[in-house]
């Protein structure tokens, strides 16, 4: 949130580290599931893509963030 509120972009390395943490947190653990993971993932992506998002329309921002939300291809 600090990157978004300050208006400065996070680095790609920061984004990748945060997404890896979210991937680990999203793994099923018994009957526990964190329903906020997808929303937090969108915030992480927005923080890293902030300069490009500033010049985009809301629809473009949503579309671009959806590309990052796709599962990694193996």
N, C-alpha and C positions, 0 to 999 in steps of 0.2 A: 504494500500500500504506500510505503514511503516514496517509491519511484513515481507512482501515479500522482500523488498529491504534490510532490515537488516539481513534477513536469519534466523530469530527466529520465532518459531511457536506461534501462538495465542492460548489461552486456549479454551477449549470446551465451557466454560461459555461465553467468548467473542464472539465466533462463533455463539452460540445460540442467544445471544442478538442482534447481527448484522443481523442474518437471520430473527428474529422477526421484526426488524425495516423494513427490505426489504419487508416482507410479508405485513406489514401495508401500505407501500408506493405503493405496487403493486395493492392494492384494487382500483377498478374503482372509479373515482371521476368526475362526469359529463362526459365530452368528453375528459378528460385528461388521457393519458396513458404514463408511463415512459418506453420507449423501452430499456433502459440500465439496467433494473433490473436484467435480467438473467445474463448478463455479470458481473455485480457487485457481484451477488451471487456466481459466479464461483471464483472470486478473494477472497471473504471471506472464502470460503471453502478451497481454496489453502493455504491461510494464516494459517488456523488451522491445515491443514494436511501436512505442509511443510516437517517435518522430513521424513515421509513416501514417499513423492513425490520425494525427492532427490535421492532415490535409485530406482525409477521407470522409465520406458521408457515413452516417451511422449504419446504413445498410452495407456499405463496403467494408466497414470495420467488422461487422458481424460475420460477413462472408469470409474475410481473410482469416479471422480467428478460428473459424470452423476448419480451415485447412490444417492448422496446427493441432487441432483437437482430434484429428484422425488417428487411429491406432497405428503404431509403427509397423512398417512392412518388414516381414522377416524373410 
